[in-house]
Amino acid sequence: MMINQQVTFIYTTDVATSSAFLRDVIGLKMVLNQDDNCHIYQVTDSSFLGVCCNRPVPEDPGVTYTFVVSDVDQTYAQWQARGVVFEAPPALSTRFNVYAAFFRDPAGYRFEIQEFRDPSWPRPTPT
């Protein structure tokens, strides 16, 4: 079996606000609007993030959505300038050998920007 694409869905009571955050602040492109109940954004060539209002928002989502980036400091500065409120400045986790910063979206989901410092991490292949 070959998995071709991946979609993660998160839930909100206000699709328009969450969508504006993903589009205008994070810079993702909407690739599918499902009757304004669910907006799906492209994160990479084969991964997507859907924000929907067809289910209740969990009190504690219990998940962290991670954007792996090549330069956390640059992304941190750009997104902070666009209004992202980070929990703290980027920091190195020596336990996991990652450099990261965390923030919340308008619905309260926890997001992370992260660089893997481990050389064995499978880096994307240039196209």
NORQUIVEN-V620150 format. One record per residue. RES is the residue in three letters. OMEGA is omega in degrees with one decimal (* if undefined). Layout:
res & omega
RES & OMEGA
RES & OMEGA
//
This chain:
res & omega
MET & 178.3
MET & 175.2
ILE & -175.1
ASN & -178.1
GLN & -179.8
GLN & 176.8
VAL & 172.2
THR & 178.9
PHE & 172.0
ILE & -171.4
TYR & -176.1
THR & 172.4
THR & -176.5
ASP & -178.3
VAL & -177.2
ALA & -179.4
THR & 178.8
SER & 178.6
SER & 178.6
ALA & 178.1
PHE & -178.6
LEU & -177.2
ARG & -169.5
ASP & -177.3
VAL & -178.3
ILE & 176.6
GLY & 178.6
LEU & 179.6
LYS & 175.5
MET & 179.8
VAL & 179.5
LEU & 175.1
ASN & -179.1
GLN & 176.9
ASP & -178.6
ASP & 174.2
ASN & -178.8
CYS & 176.1
HIS & -178.9
ILE & -176.5
TYR & 177.3
GLN & 179.1
VAL & 174.2
THR & 179.4
ASP & -174.7
SER & 177.5
SER & -172.1
PHE & 176.5
LEU & 178.5
GLY & 175.5
VAL & -169.8
CYS & 176.7
CYS & -177.2
ASN & 176.7
ARG & 177.2
PRO & 175.3
VAL & 178.9
PRO & 178.3
GLU & 176.2
ASP & -175.5
PRO & 175.6
GLY & -179.4
VAL & 172.6
THR & 177.3
TYR & -174.3
THR & 170.1
PHE & 175.7
VAL & -176.6
VAL & -179.4
SER & -178.5
ASP & -178.5
VAL & -177.6
ASP & 179.1
GLN & 179.4
THR & 177.7
TYR & -179.2
ALA & -179.5
GLN & -176.2
TRP & 176.0
GLN & 177.8
ALA & 178.5
ARG & 175.1
GLY & 177.0
VAL & 176.9
VAL & -179.1
PHE & 178.5
GLU & -179.9
ALA & 175.4
PRO & 177.8
PRO & -179.5
ALA & 178.0
LEU & 171.1
SER & 179.8
THR & 178.9
ARG & -176.4
PHE & -179.2
ASN & 175.9
VAL & 177.3
TYR & -168.5
ALA & 172.2
ALA & -175.2
PHE & 175.9
PHE & 178.0
ARG & 174.2
ASP & -177.8
PRO & 179.4
ALA & 177.6
GLY & 177.1
TYR & 179.1
ARG & 177.6
PHE & -179.3
GLU & 164.9
ILE & -170.3
GLN & 168.7
GLU & 170.9
PHE & 178.1
ARG & 179.5
ASP & -178.2
PRO & 179.5
SER & 177.3
TRP & -179.0
PRO & -180.0
ARG & 177.5
PRO & 177.4
THR & 178.2
PRO & 179.8
THR & *
//
